Amino acid sequence: MSPDFSKKLLDWNKKENNRAMPWKGETDPYKIWLSEIILQQTRVEQGWAYYEKFVKAFPTVHHLAKAPSQKVFKLWEGLGYYTRCKNLIETAKKISKDYNGKFPNSYEEIKSLKGIGPYTAAAIASFAFNLPYAVVDGNVERVLSRYFGINTPVDTTSGKKIYAELANAFLDKKQAGIYNQSIMDFGAVICKPQNPLCKVCPQQKDCQAYKHGLIEILPVKAKKLQKKERWFYYFIIEFDGGIYIRERRENDIWQSLYEFVLYEAKHAITEKDMLRSDVIKHVFGKQKIAINKISNVYKQQLSHQTIHVQFIHIAITKPILVEEYLLIRRKDLMKYPFPKSIAVYLNELKVS
């Protein structure tokens, strides 16, 4: 196995890597942090526009820390994994208050911040401060697994240890930031998950997966994601020119986003079932209601579950008395952050 892995990687980066991203080469730890949090479980193509919107709206960590949470969540709307946004707000407030707006410049201090794990801490430490910490993301694991022919699953404790040790062993410690960006770009551009560009790969000669026909097999994952299905029935209740919404506070998907009156079922249900639900009794009491319109079924695919969503329009003559619901003017609805399926439906209804 060639000891020139790092040299070949850096040569490729210098001569051939033309992958463009707005945060590439950035040394401001605030902007690096923003980009890394946005890109967690998000494709670069999708995250790009969000990054630019956030930087424009909140040019410094102080701006983000002082912004109303509702405004930040609204800007995040559509990105998913909203815990990231919640942690973003909390960490911004801490850096603004406890560090006077300056990011800590040690790996351990960075890693102690809410929502920042070893990968993000290594990215900020190396890109902003050139500290010798290797990033280990999916791209890096794939490159190392194939190059060394490692079949230890990447999602096991022993696998994580192996990849972390290898990544740090090959890290060019004098130019850690450049090296980390190079290996991530290499995994995204050359050593891709499907149809990798082996024919033009500078590491081909020493790549064990290429030599032994293991490209399609490596890296290995031990766990298969168990996906579940859920059925959300949203009652859009109109009263006196307004619509009732509430903030999701449960420890569940979409926490801190807003929604209409919700009945969740374990399977698809009929209109009659909707009207008999406990939610209807709880919200309306003995008030008589009638359904005006029922939408088509919308589907929102999350990484671990499929949400089937249907909207039921109801007009009432008396207010509902459940405290958690707010009566919002129709024209003000779009000021609130909603899950993607609701935002899409409101957009179709041309609510503005």
N, C-alpha and C positions, 0 to 999 in steps of 0.2 A: 504494500500500500504506500502510495506516494506521500512524502512529507511536504509536498508542494501544494497541498490543498488550499491553504490560506493565500499563498502567493498567486495561484491561478485564479482564485476567486477575486482577489483585489485587482488583478490585471483585467479580468473580464469587466469588472465594475468601471474601471478607468477608461477602457477602450470601447466597450460595447453596450454598457447599461444606459439606456435612454428612457427608463421608466420615469414618467413625470408625475409628481404629486405636489400640492401646494405647501406641504409641511416638510418636504425633503430638504435637507441641509439647514433646517431651522435649528437655532441654538437657544431660543427663548423657552425656558422650561414650562412656562404657562401654556404656550401654544403647542408644545410637544405633548404635554399632559392632555390637553383638549383633544388633539388628534388621536391619541392612543385610546382614550376612553370612548370616543365616538366609534373607533374602528374595532372595538371589542365585539366580536360576533356580528360584524357588519362588513359587507363588501366595500372595497375602496371606492368603487364607482358610486355607490349610494352615499357613503360617508363624506365624500368630497364637498358636495353642496352644503351639507350640514355644518361642516367645519368652517366654511367660508361665512355662513350665516352667523355662527356663534362668534367668530373673531370680529365681525362687523358690529354685532350687537353688544358684545362684551369685550372690548379691546384689551382690558387688563383683568387680573383676578379680582381687583377691587370692584370693578363694574359688575362682574358676575356675582360676587358676594352680596352686593347691595340690591340686586334685581329681585323683584317679587317672584316667588317660586312658581306661581301660575304662568308668568311670562316665560320662564326658563323651560318649563314642561311643554308649553305651547310650541316653542321653537324646536323642541326635541320630538314633537308629535310625528309618528310614523317610523321612528327609528327602532322602537321596541326595546325590550329589556330595560324597563324604566327604573329599575334599581340603580342602574348606572347614572341616570340623571339625578336621582335623589342623593347618591354619594358625591356626585360632582358639586352639587350645591353645598353640601355639608363641608366638603374639603375646601372649597373656595372660601367659605366663611372662616374656617380655621386658619388658612394661610394669610388671609387678609388681616385677621385680628392678632393671631399669635406670632406670625412671622413678618408682620408689616408689609404683606404683599409680595414677599420674596420667597421663592421656593427654597426649601432646605437643600443643601448641596452634598449631602451624604446619602449613600444608598439606603442605609438602615432607617434614617429619618424619613426619607421619601416613601419607603415601603410601609412605614407605620401609619401613613395617611389613609383615610377611609376610601375604599374602592380601588386601592393600588396594591397589586400583588407583585410577585417576583419579576414577572415579565415586564410589566409597565414601569416598575422601579428601575429595572436594568435599562430600559429604553430611555427614560428621562435622564438617568445618571450618565449614560454613555453619550447620548446625543447632545445634551446641554452642557455637561461638565467633562466629557471624555474620560469618565471613570471606567476602569477595566472590568465591566460586568457584561456577560454575554446574554443576549436575548434568546429565549427559547419559545417560539410560537409554532404553529402548525407547519409553516413553510420550512423553518429550521429543522424541525423533527423529520420532515419528509426527506430533505437533502441528506441529513446525517444517516438516517435509516437506510436509504438506498446506497449511499456512497460506501458505508461500512458493512452493508448486508445484515443489519440488525433486525431480528424478528421478535425481539421482546416488545410486547404491546406498549404503545406510547401512553396509554391511559392507565397504566399501573404504577404503583410506587417505585418498583425496581426500574421500570422503563423511564420514568421521569428523572430518576437519579442518573441513569446511564447517559441520557441526552444532555442533562445539565452539565455533567462532568466533561463530556466530549466537546460541547459548545464552548466551555471555558478553556479547555486545553488548546483548542485551535484559534481562539480569539487573539487577534493582533492587539496587544495591550497598549501599544503606542498610538494606535488610531482606532480605538474601540468603536466610536460612533460610526465611522466609515465602514468598518468591517461588519458591524451589526446590520447596517442598512444594505450592504452588499449581499449578505447571505439571505436576508428576507426577500430582496428583489430577485435573487437567483432562483429561489423556490417559487416565486410568483410568475417569473418570465420563462425560465428554462426547465427547471425540475417541477413542472406543474403536476397537479393530482392526476389529471387525465391527459393523454397525448403529450407527454414531456418531449422536449426537443433534444433527444439524445444524440442525434446526428451532428448537431453543432455544439454539443456540450464540451467545454474544455476539460471537464473532469472524467470524461467517458472512459479513458484508458484505465483508470484506477477504480472505477465504480463497480462495486461487487454485484449490485442488482442488475446492472447492464451485462456484466460478464456471465451471470448465472440465470438470466431470464426471469428476474424477480421484480421487474419494474411495476407490473400491475398488482403485485401482492404486497409490496412494502409501501408505506409502513403498516404495521398490524395494529388493530384495535381490539381490545378484549371485550368491551361492553357494547351491546347493541341497544340503541336508544328505544325505550318503550314509549310509544306515543299513545295518548288517550284522546277521546273525543268528548266534547262538551256541547250542549245546546243552550244558547242564550236567547231568551225572548224579551225584547225591550219594548216596554209600553211607553209610547210617546204621548204623554198626557197634556193636553192643551186646556188652559183655563185663563180666562180674562186677558187674552192676548199674549200669554206667556207659556212656557214649557217647563216641566219639572225635571231637574237633574240633581245628582248628588256626587260627592267625591268618594271614590273607592278607597277605603281605609283598611280593608282586610289584608292579611299577609298572603297575597295571591297575585296573579298576573294583573298588570295595569294599576297597581297601587298608586295613588295620588292623581290618577286621571279621573275624568268625569264620565258619567253615564246616565241613561234614563232609568226609570223604574225597571228593575230586572227580575225575571223569574228564570232560574236555571233548572233545566230538566236533564234527566239521565238519558233521554232519547227524544226523537222527534215527537211532537204532540199536536193535537187538533185544537181548533178554535174553542171548542167546548171545554177541553182540558185547561186552556189558558184562563178562561173565566172562572173556573173552579179552584184555581191555585191559591195557596195560602197567602201569596204575595198580594193578590187582588183583595182578599179579605182584610189583610193587614193595612193596606194603603187606603182602601175605599170604605171600609166598614160596611154599612148597609146601603150606601149610596148606589143607586142603579146606574149601570154603565152600558154603553153600546160600542161595539167596534166599528169604526168608520172605514178603515183600510188596513190591509195586511201586505207587507212587502214580500218580495221574493226572498229566498234564503241566500245569505251571503256567507262566504267561507273565508276565515282568516287562519292561515297556516303559521303556527309558531314552531320552534325547534322541537318541542316535546309534546305538543298537543294541537289538535284541530278544533277550532271554534266555529260552530254553525250559528249564524246570527239571523234573527228575523225581527222585523219592526212592526209593532201593532199600534195604530193611531187611535187614540180615544179622546173625545171631547167631554168635559164635565161641566156641571153648573155650580158645584160647591167646591171650595178648596179642599185639598187633602191635608190631613193634620199630622202627618209624620214629620218630625222635626228635622231629620237628616236631609230632606229634600228642599232645594231652593227653587223658587219660581223665577225663571230668567226670561227676559224679553227675547222673542224670537231673533231679533236682529243682533242681540248680544251673544248668541250661542257660540259663534266662531271665535270668541275671545278665550274660550275655555279649551284646555287640552283634552282630546278624546282619543280612545283607541282607534286604530286605523279603520276598522270596519264601520264604526259610527261616523268618523270624519268623511269617509267615502260616501256614505248614504246621505249625509247632510249636504255634501257637495252636489250630489245628484238632485237633491230637492231644491238646490240653488238657495240655500239658507245663507245669508250674508249680513 
